[in-house]
């Protein structure tokens, strides 16, 4: 190892160059070219690499995320659906809005004094972005270093297992039916630190009855003891009463609406029904898409 290469591995932690070499994105010869230009012109390593055309902006942002323990995925990573935009484009406007929502929820619900750990994500109808918000909100909480669990409680048309590309052979329905233990059903998301998923499992013939069982409330309580944040996806509220069983267990909820699509009357009815049932409506999300 020559003097220039040693610079890549000096300091308290791995440098940008060392991380890129270890990941196979940069050769040692290319890294040394960057180091020479960096020294000659007093530039940052990333700026020198961009000037030489050896890296692009995505490479730089990706390695900075690893240095600062802020995990996200490269565009060519197919381990998770591109619909989970927070995992791929953490600096995009839509994800910035999700971080704003995260901050508000930390202050208004997940704060220690507020005592909340679980939050249901609801909307009146299908196609309003409820599952999109639940999935991406779970990702941004995990990127904050919060131990985060996403629960798919839509036992009619679940989708979170598809978004995160994991098996749904076992899941929430399996636990509530007494067919599996909690630990068997929860999957860590390998590429996203601090994020786990409890999929819906097999679609049962009696979803509302399963969600209304005392076991579901006990399960939510147990999960809140294991995780800092528990985000629960739900079925469309206008079609079933499943959401009421979920929200009564989480005690808190946010309501998602889609611009130019959601019915104001149905939104108001949903909020009233939640409040009448003792659920705290922490806020609402207007999906612009």
Residue, then its C-alpha position, 0 to 999 in steps of 0.5 A: x500500500x503506497x502513501x496515497x492509498x494509505x490516505x484512503x484508510x486513515x482517520x477515525x472511519x473509512x473515507x469516501x474513497x475506501x468505501x467506494x473501493x470496498x464496494x467495487x465502484x472505484x478501482x485503486x488506480x482511479x482513487x489515486x488519480x482522484x487523490x492526486x487532483x485533490x491534493x494539487x487543487x485543494x479540492x474535496x475528494x467527491x468534487x475531484x472525482x466528479x471533475x475527472x468523470x470517475x463518479x457521478x452525483x448519485x455515487x457521491x450521495x450514496x457514499x455520504x449516506x453510508x458515512x453518516x449512517x443514513x441508508x438508502x438504495x441505488x437506482x439499480x437496486x431491485x430488492x425493493x419496489x421503486x414505489x418505496x421512493x424514500x428508499x431510493x430518492x431521499x432528497x426528492x421533494x416528496x420525501x422531504x414532505x415525508x420528513x416534515x410529516x415525520x417531524x410533526x408526528x415526533x412532536x405530536x404523537x411519538x414524543x415520550x410525553x405523548x406516549x404514542x408508539x403505534x399509528x394507523x394510516x387510513x383513507x376512505x377509499x382505495x387509490x388514495x395513497x394510504x399504503x404508499x404513505x405507510x411504507x415511505x413513512x416507515x422508511x423515513x422513521x427508520x432512517x432516523x435511527x428509530x427501530x421501526x415496524x411496518x404492519x400490514x393490517x389490510x387483510x383483504x388486499x395486502x400489498x406491503x410484502x410486494x413493495x418490500x419483496x418479502x414472503x407473505x406466507x406467514x403474517x398478521x393473520x397467522x398470528x391472530x389465528x394462532x397458527x404462528x408466533x410473532x417472531x416467525x412472521x416479522x422480517x427485517x428489511x436487509x437493505x434498510x437498517x432499523x426497518x422490519x415488516x410484519x406482512x398481512x399473511x394469507x388472506x383470511x375469510x374473516x378479517x374483521x373478526x380476526x382484527x376484533x379479537x383481544x389478541x390483536x390489541x395484545x399484539x400491538x402492545x407487545x410490538x410497541x414494547x419492542x419497537x420505537x415506532x409501529x406504523x399500521x397500514x389498513x384497508x379502505x375505510x369506506x368499504x369495511x369496518x376493519x379500520x375501526x378495529x385497527x385504530x382503536x388498538x393503535x389509539x392514534x391515526x393519520x388520514x390520507x386524501x388524494x387531491x381531486x379524488x377524495x370525497x370531502x364528505x367521506x373524509x369528514x365522516x371518517x374523522x368523526x367516526x375515529x374521534x367518536x371511537x376514542x382514536x386521536x386523529x393526529x393529522x392528515x396528509x394530502x397526496x398530490x399525486 
